[in-house]
Amino acid sequence: MADLAHLDRTARRMKMLSQALDSGRFGPVRRMVNTLSPAEIGNLLESLPPNKRLLLWGLVDSEDDGEVLVHCGEEVREALLSDMDPEEIVAAAESLDIDDLAELFDDLPDTVTAEVLKSMDRDDRERLEQVLSHPEDTAGRLMAPDAITIRADVTVDVVLRYLRLRGEIPGHTDYLYVVSRRNQYLGRLAISQVLTSDPATLVNTLMDDSEAPIMVTTDAVEVARSFADHDWISAPVVDQHNVLLGRITIDDVVDIIRNQADHNVMSMAGLDEEEDLFSAVPRATRKRALWLGINLATAFLASFVIGRFDVALEQIVALAILMPVVASMGGIAGTQTLTLIVRGMALGQVGASNAMILLAKELKVGSFNGLIWAIVVGIAAGFWFSSLKLALVIGAAVAINLVVAAASGVLIPLALRRMAIDPALAGGVILTTVTDCLGFLAFLGLGTIFLL
């Protein structure tokens, strides 16, 4: 219910904004937009066609420009950046934290990046260069180098005085990180313990060293999984020598989870999760043409299988009428299994150790469902065409295709991952081809043998 209320509120907001922009009443729009968070503004910008998008972008408070750009998809971000003056882009970049600036940096025009670096002080420039030196979608690229460090041999009173001297602490700071003189990670100390412990207590008696830090090379999806498993708000990042480099916070992890969900949904349709909802027609056409071509090739393959049984189809019209039933049942069953396995892979729950167990389980499910629906479809077809043989043929074909679909739903994503191909991207197309071809082969082959 909460999700529906949120969607309804967003739809009403979009309608009000669109009407206000059409009427030229920019004052109310400016006031409304600037009460929203940068993430909400980014979502609204993506929801508007390009002409209204640029109007709205011009009404956003310049202090929020950088944060809003970070929360837009790549295509939308490129369009907005192309509409900004170099001075505006530099000002927007200067307002960002190092980790957010690193995410935006690669999309900045080459003529601007040098100005952005020049505007930064030496320490921030070195921190940014350190973050950018790590590959995308790794902990090193996600981290912010703003971790507060303390020594193990000082007292809580010293820590409190140090924090007061700092004046402010970074957002989402729930722990201080204890390091050696060589900045090697030793453990963490909760802010709550600093506030409630005896000021004379030594840090080394309070610190927690039970949680391992995150390696700088860890994949972003694995980072998100660790946060979910441990309910972290922040986590330290170290290099291969255990030197503390920075920390990752929960706001960055939420972005990873959202992006991964977008990727999985869009990939199943052969689309890019960064694609602009209102992208230019030639660009959108070009992007979608590849997968339409692949789908056409698979359709021709299924048609080739059907063509091998043209004589049977000419003589028995019922086979042509019932063919979609076999294909549809196999496609749905296979998609159910495929979705389950791809999700398990994304969560790290599916691997070599349990793949065969999962295959055996899904084959049993496919067999039981095959038996149940073979009887249902067989009875329906038998009454429809008054033919017991036809009922037995289509029942057998449905049963075979459901078993094939179950096996394919497990084996295809496993094989694709082994070949370093994203199962969410290619699994659906291959699965549909397999279930269609083998379903038609079983149905028309059995029909040729027993009905002619």
C-alpha positions as CSV (number, residue, x, y, z in Angstrom):
1,M,0.0,0.0,0.0
2,A,2.8,2.4,0.8
3,D,4.4,1.8,-2.6
4,L,1.1,2.5,-4.3
5,A,0.6,5.7,-2.3
6,H,4.2,6.8,-3.3
7,L,3.6,6.1,-7.0
8,D,0.3,8.0,-6.8
9,R,1.9,11.0,-5.2
10,T,4.7,11.0,-7.8
11,A,2.2,10.8,-10.6
12,R,0.2,13.8,-9.2
13,R,3.4,15.7,-8.7
14,M,4.4,15.1,-12.3
15,K,1.0,16.2,-13.6
16,M,1.1,19.4,-11.6
17,L,4.6,20.2,-12.8
18,S,3.8,19.5,-16.4
19,Q,0.7,21.7,-16.3
20,A,2.6,24.5,-14.5
21,L,5.5,24.3,-17.1
22,D,3.0,24.4,-19.9
23,S,1.3,27.5,-18.5
24,G,4.6,29.3,-17.8
25,R,4.0,29.6,-14.1
26,F,7.7,29.0,-13.1
27,G,7.5,30.5,-9.6
28,P,5.4,27.7,-8.1
29,V,7.4,25.1,-9.9
30,R,10.7,26.5,-8.5
31,R,9.3,26.5,-5.0
32,M,8.0,23.0,-5.3
33,V,11.0,21.5,-6.9
34,N,13.4,22.9,-4.4
35,T,11.6,21.3,-1.5
36,L,12.5,17.9,-2.9
37,S,15.6,15.9,-2.3
38,P,18.2,15.6,-5.1
39,A,17.2,12.0,-5.8
40,E,13.5,13.0,-6.2
41,I,14.5,15.8,-8.5
42,G,16.6,13.4,-10.6
43,N,13.6,11.0,-10.9
44,L,11.3,13.9,-12.0
45,L,13.8,15.0,-14.6
46,E,14.0,11.5,-16.0
47,S,10.2,11.4,-16.1
48,L,9.8,14.5,-18.3
49,P,10.3,14.8,-22.1
50,P,13.5,16.7,-23.1
51,N,11.9,20.2,-23.6
52,K,10.2,20.2,-20.2
53,R,13.2,18.6,-18.6
54,L,15.5,21.5,-19.6
55,L,12.9,24.0,-18.3
56,L,12.8,22.2,-15.0
57,W,16.6,21.9,-14.8
58,G,16.8,25.7,-15.2
59,L,14.7,26.1,-12.0
60,V,16.7,23.8,-9.8
61,D,18.8,25.6,-7.1
62,S,22.4,25.7,-8.4
63,E,23.6,24.5,-5.0
64,D,21.9,21.2,-5.7
65,D,23.0,20.8,-9.3
66,G,25.9,18.4,-8.5
67,E,23.8,16.1,-6.3
68,V,20.9,16.0,-8.8
69,L,23.3,15.1,-11.7
70,V,24.7,12.2,-9.6
71,H,21.1,10.8,-9.2
72,C,20.3,10.9,-13.0
73,G,20.9,8.2,-15.5
74,E,23.9,8.6,-17.8
75,E,21.9,9.6,-20.9
76,V,19.9,12.2,-19.0
77,R,23.1,13.4,-17.3
78,E,24.8,13.9,-20.6
79,A,22.0,16.0,-21.9
80,L,21.9,18.2,-18.8
81,L,25.6,18.7,-18.8
82,S,25.6,19.7,-22.5
83,D,23.1,22.5,-21.6
84,M,25.4,23.9,-18.8
85,D,28.2,26.4,-19.1
86,P,31.7,25.2,-18.0
87,E,31.6,27.5,-15.0
88,E,28.3,26.0,-13.9
89,I,29.7,22.5,-14.2
90,V,32.8,23.4,-12.2
91,A,30.6,25.0,-9.5
92,A,28.4,21.9,-9.4
93,A,31.4,19.5,-9.1
94,E,32.9,21.6,-6.3
95,S,29.9,21.0,-4.1
96,L,30.2,17.2,-4.2
97,D,31.8,14.8,-1.8
98,I,34.8,12.9,-3.3
99,D,32.9,9.6,-3.8
100,D,30.0,11.4,-5.6
101,L,32.5,13.5,-7.7
102,A,34.3,10.3,-8.7
103,E,31.0,8.9,-10.0
104,L,30.3,12.1,-12.0
105,F,33.9,12.7,-13.2
106,D,34.0,10.4,-16.2
107,D,30.9,12.1,-17.7
108,L,32.3,15.6,-17.5
109,P,33.5,17.2,-20.7
110,D,37.3,17.0,-21.1
111,T,37.5,20.8,-21.2
112,V,36.0,20.9,-17.7
113,T,37.8,18.2,-15.9
114,A,41.1,20.1,-15.8
115,E,39.2,23.1,-14.4
116,V,37.6,20.9,-11.7
117,L,40.9,19.5,-10.6
118,K,42.5,23.0,-10.6
119,S,39.7,24.3,-8.3
120,M,40.4,21.6,-5.7
121,D,43.0,21.8,-3.0
122,R,45.9,19.4,-3.1
123,D,44.6,16.9,-0.5
124,D,41.2,16.6,-2.2
125,R,42.8,16.3,-5.6
126,E,45.0,13.4,-4.3
127,R,41.9,11.7,-2.7
128,L,40.0,12.0,-6.0
129,E,42.9,10.6,-8.0
130,Q,43.2,7.7,-5.5
131,V,39.5,6.9,-5.9
132,L,39.6,7.2,-9.7
133,S,42.6,4.9,-9.9
134,H,40.3,1.9,-9.0
135,P,38.1,0.1,-11.5
136,E,34.4,1.0,-11.7
137,D,32.0,-1.2,-9.7
138,T,34.6,-2.0,-7.0
139,A,34.8,-0.9,-3.4
140,G,37.7,1.4,-4.2
141,R,35.5,3.4,-6.6
142,L,32.6,3.5,-4.1
143,M,34.6,4.6,-1.0
144,A,34.9,8.1,0.4
145,P,38.3,8.9,1.9
146,D,36.7,10.7,4.9
147,A,37.0,8.0,7.6
148,I,37.8,9.3,11.0
149,T,40.8,7.5,12.5
150,I,42.1,7.2,16.0
151,R,44.9,5.4,17.8
152,A,44.5,2.4,20.1
153,D,46.6,3.7,23.0
154,V,44.6,6.9,23.7
155,T,41.7,7.4,26.1
156,V,38.1,8.1,25.4
157,D,38.7,11.6,26.7
158,V,41.4,12.3,24.1
159,V,39.0,11.0,21.4
160,L,36.2,13.3,22.6
161,R,38.5,16.3,22.6
162,Y,39.7,15.4,19.1
163,L,36.1,15.2,17.8
164,R,35.3,18.7,19.3
165,L,38.4,20.1,17.6
166,R,37.2,18.8,14.2
167,G,34.0,20.7,14.6
168,E,31.9,18.3,12.4
169,I,32.0,14.7,11.4
170,P,31.0,13.2,8.0
171,G,27.4,11.9,7.5
172,H,26.6,8.3,8.4
173,T,29.5,8.1,10.9
174,D,28.6,5.4,13.3
175,Y,32.1,4.2,14.0
176,L,35.6,5.6,14.4
177,Y,38.4,3.4,12.9
178,V,41.3,2.4,15.0
179,V,44.6,2.3,13.1
180,S,48.3,1.7,13.8
181,R,51.0,4.3,13.2
182,R,51.3,3.0,9.7
183,N,47.6,3.6,9.2
184,Q,46.9,-0.2,9.2
185,Y,43.3,-1.1,10.2
186,L,43.0,-2.6,13.7
187,G,39.3,-2.3,14.6
188,R,36.5,0.1,15.1
189,L,35.0,2.0,18.0
190,A,31.3,2.9,18.0
191,I,30.3,6.5,18.5
192,S,27.8,5.4,21.1
193,Q,30.6,3.8,23.2
194,V,32.6,7.0,22.9
195,L,29.7,9.0,24.3
196,T,28.8,6.5,27.2
197,S,32.2,5.2,28.3
198,D,34.4,6.4,31.2
199,P,36.6,9.1,29.7
200,A,39.7,7.4,31.2
201,T,39.1,4.1,29.4
202,L,41.6,3.2,26.7
203,V,40.4,2.7,23.1
204,N,42.1,-0.7,22.8
205,T,39.8,-2.1,25.6
206,L,36.7,-0.9,23.8
207,M,37.4,-1.4,20.1
208,D,35.7,-4.2,18.1
209,D,38.0,-6.2,15.8
210,S,35.5,-9.0,15.0
211,E,34.3,-7.5,11.7
212,A,36.8,-7.8,8.8
213,P,37.2,-4.7,6.6
214,I,36.3,-4.7,2.9
215,M,39.1,-5.2,0.4
216,V,39.5,-2.3,-2.1
217,T,39.1,-4.8,-5.0
218,T,35.8,-6.2,-3.8
219,D,33.0,-6.2,-6.4
220,A,30.3,-3.6,-5.8
221,V,27.5,-6.3,-5.7
222,E,29.5,-8.2,-3.1
223,V,29.8,-5.0,-1.1
224,A,26.0,-4.5,-1.1
225,R,25.5,-8.2,-0.1
226,S,27.9,-7.7,2.9
227,F,26.0,-4.6,4.0
228,A,22.7,-6.5,3.8
229,D,24.1,-9.5,5.7
230,H,25.6,-7.4,8.5
231,D,23.1,-4.4,8.7
232,W,26.1,-2.0,8.3
233,I,25.7,1.7,8.1
234,S,29.3,2.2,7.1
235,A,32.3,-0.1,6.6
236,P,36.1,0.4,6.3
237,V,38.0,-0.2,3.0
238,V,41.6,-1.5,3.1
239,D,44.3,-2.4,0.5
240,Q,46.2,-5.7,0.3
241,H,48.5,-4.4,3.1
242,N,45.5,-3.7,5.4
243,V,46.1,0.0,5.1
244,L,42.9,1.9,5.7
245,L,41.9,3.8,2.5
246,G,38.4,5.1,3.3
247,R,34.9,3.9,4.0
248,I,31.7,3.0,2.2
249,T,28.3,4.2,3.5
250,I,24.8,2.9,3.3
251,D,23.6,5.7,0.9
252,D,26.1,4.4,-1.8
253,V,25.0,0.8,-1.2
254,V,21.3,1.7,-1.7
255,D,22.3,3.1,-5.1
256,I,24.1,-0.2,-5.9
257,I,21.0,-2.2,-5.0
258,R,18.7,0.0,-7.1
259,N,21.1,-0.1,-10.0
260,Q,21.4,-3.9,-9.8
261,A,17.6,-4.2,-9.8
262,D,17.3,-1.9,-12.7
263,H,19.9,-3.9,-14.6
264,N,18.2,-7.2,-14.0
265,V,14.8,-5.9,-15.1
266,M,16.1,-4.1,-18.2
267,S,18.5,-6.8,-19.2
268,M,15.7,-9.3,-19.6
269,A,14.4,-7.1,-22.4
270,G,17.8,-6.6,-23.9
271,L,17.9,-2.9,-22.7
272,D,20.4,-0.8,-20.9
273,E,19.4,0.3,-17.4
274,E,20.9,3.8,-18.1
275,E,18.6,4.3,-21.2
276,D,16.7,7.6,-21.1
277,L,12.9,7.1,-21.1
278,F,12.7,9.9,-23.7
279,S,15.9,9.1,-25.6
280,A,16.0,10.2,-29.3
281,V,14.2,7.8,-31.7
282,P,17.3,7.0,-33.8
283,R,19.3,6.2,-30.7
284,A,16.6,4.1,-29.1
285,T,16.0,2.3,-32.4
286,R,19.7,1.5,-32.8
287,K,19.9,0.1,-29.2
288,R,16.9,-2.1,-29.5
289,A,17.6,-3.4,-33.0
290,L,20.3,-5.8,-31.9
291,W,18.1,-7.9,-29.7
292,L,15.2,-7.7,-32.1
293,G,17.6,-9.2,-34.7
294,I,18.6,-11.9,-32.3
295,N,15.0,-12.7,-31.5
296,L,14.2,-12.8,-35.2
297,A,17.0,-15.4,-35.7
298,T,15.6,-17.5,-32.9
299,A,12.1,-17.2,-34.4
300,F,13.3,-18.4,-37.7
301,L,14.9,-21.4,-36.0
302,A,11.6,-22.3,-34.4
303,S,9.9,-21.8,-37.8
304,F,12.4,-24.2,-39.3
305,V,11.5,-26.8,-36.8
306,I,7.8,-26.3,-37.6
307,G,8.5,-26.5,-41.3
308,R,9.9,-30.0,-41.0
309,F,6.3,-31.1,-40.2
310,D,4.4,-29.2,-42.9
311,V,2.7,-32.4,-44.2
312,A,1.3,-33.2,-40.7
313,L,0.1,-29.6,-40.3
314,E,-1.7,-29.6,-43.7
315,Q,-3.5,-32.8,-42.8
316,I,-4.3,-32.2,-39.2
317,V,-5.4,-28.5,-38.6
318,A,-5.7,-29.2,-34.8
319,L,-1.9,-29.4,-34.5
320,A,-1.5,-25.8,-35.8
321,I,-4.3,-24.6,-33.5
322,L,-2.8,-26.2,-30.4
323,M,0.9,-25.4,-31.0
324,P,0.8,-22.1,-29.0
325,V,-0.4,-24.0,-26.0
326,V,2.7,-26.2,-25.9
327,A,5.1,-23.2,-26.5
328,S,3.3,-21.0,-23.9
329,M,3.4,-23.6,-21.1
330,G,7.1,-24.3,-21.7
331,G,8.0,-20.6,-21.9
332,I,6.2,-19.7,-18.6
333,A,7.6,-22.7,-16.7
334,G,11.1,-22.0,-18.0
335,T,10.9,-18.3,-17.1
336,Q,9.9,-19.1,-13.6
337,T,12.9,-21.4,-13.1
338,L,15.2,-19.0,-14.9
339,T,14.1,-16.0,-12.7
340,L,14.6,-18.1,-9.5
341,I,18.2,-19.2,-10.5
342,V,19.3,-15.7,-11.8
343,R,18.1,-14.2,-8.5
344,G,19.9,-16.9,-6.6
345,M,23.1,-16.1,-8.5
346,A,22.7,-12.4,-7.8
347,L,22.4,-13.1,-4.1
348,G,25.3,-15.6,-4.1
349,Q,23.1,-18.5,-3.3
350,V,23.7,-20.6,-6.4
351,G,27.1,-22.1,-7.2
352,A,28.9,-25.3,-8.1
353,S,28.2,-26.9,-4.7
354,N,24.4,-26.8,-5.0
355,A,23.8,-26.6,-8.8
356,M,23.0,-30.3,-9.2
357,I,20.7,-30.4,-6.2
358,L,18.8,-27.4,-7.7
359,L,18.6,-29.1,-11.0
360,A,17.2,-32.3,-9.5
361,K,14.6,-30.3,-7.5
362,E,13.5,-28.3,-10.6
363,L,13.3,-31.5,-12.6
364,K,10.9,-32.9,-10.0
365,V,8.8,-29.7,-10.0
366,G,8.7,-29.8,-13.8
367,S,7.7,-33.4,-13.8
368,F,4.9,-33.0,-11.3
369,N,3.6,-29.8,-13.1
370,G,4.0,-31.6,-16.4
371,L,1.9,-34.5,-15.2
372,I,-0.8,-32.2,-13.8
373,W,-1.1,-29.9,-16.8
374,A,-0.7,-32.7,-19.3
375,I,-3.9,-34.2,-17.9
376,V,-5.7,-30.8,-17.9
377,V,-4.6,-29.9,-21.5
378,G,-5.2,-33.4,-22.7
379,I,-8.8,-33.5,-21.4
380,A,-9.5,-30.0,-22.9
381,A,-8.1,-30.9,-26.3
382,G,-9.8,-34.3,-26.3
383,F,-13.2,-32.8,-25.7
384,W,-12.5,-29.9,-28.1
385,F,-11.5,-32.1,-31.1
386,S,-13.2,-35.3,-30.0
387,S,-9.9,-37.2,-30.3
388,L,-8.3,-39.4,-27.7
389,K,-5.1,-39.7,-29.7
390,L,-4.7,-36.0,-30.0
391,A,-5.4,-35.6,-26.3
392,L,-2.5,-38.1,-25.5
393,V,-0.1,-36.4,-28.0
394,I,-0.6,-32.9,-26.6
395,G,-0.5,-34.1,-23.0
396,A,2.8,-35.9,-23.7
397,A,4.2,-32.8,-25.4
398,V,3.3,-30.5,-22.6
399,A,4.8,-32.9,-20.0
400,I,8.0,-33.2,-22.0
401,N,8.3,-29.4,-22.6
402,L,7.8,-28.6,-18.9
403,V,10.6,-30.9,-18.0
404,V,12.8,-29.4,-20.7
405,A,11.9,-25.9,-19.4
406,A,12.9,-26.8,-15.9
407,A,16.2,-28.2,-17.0
408,S,16.9,-25.2,-19.3
409,G,16.0,-22.7,-16.6
410,V,18.8,-24.1,-14.4
411,L,21.4,-25.1,-17.0
412,I,21.3,-22.0,-19.3
413,P,22.1,-19.4,-16.6
414,L,24.8,-21.6,-15.2
415,A,26.4,-22.1,-18.6
416,L,26.2,-18.4,-19.4
417,R,27.9,-17.4,-16.2
418,R,30.6,-19.9,-16.9
419,M,31.1,-18.1,-20.3
420,A,31.2,-14.7,-18.5
421,I,27.9,-13.7,-20.1
422,D,25.2,-12.0,-18.0
423,P,22.4,-14.5,-17.5
424,A,19.9,-11.8,-17.0
425,L,20.8,-10.3,-20.4
426,A,20.9,-13.4,-22.6
427,G,19.1,-16.1,-20.6
428,G,15.5,-15.2,-21.6
429,V,16.2,-15.3,-25.4
430,I,18.0,-18.6,-25.3
431,L,15.4,-20.2,-23.0
432,T,12.5,-19.2,-25.3
433,T,14.3,-20.6,-28.2
434,V,15.0,-24.0,-26.5
435,T,11.4,-24.4,-25.1
436,D,9.8,-23.3,-28.4
437,C,12.0,-25.6,-30.6
438,L,11.8,-28.6,-28.4
439,G,8.1,-28.1,-27.6
440,F,7.2,-27.9,-31.3
441,L,9.5,-30.9,-32.0
442,A,7.9,-33.0,-29.3
443,F,4.3,-32.0,-30.2
444,L,4.6,-32.2,-34.0
445,G,6.9,-35.3,-33.9
446,L,4.5,-37.2,-31.8
447,G,1.6,-36.0,-33.9
448,T,3.3,-37.2,-37.1
449,I,4.0,-40.6,-35.5
450,F,0.6,-41.3,-33.9
451,L,-2.0,-39.2,-35.9
452,L,-1.0,-39.7,-39.5
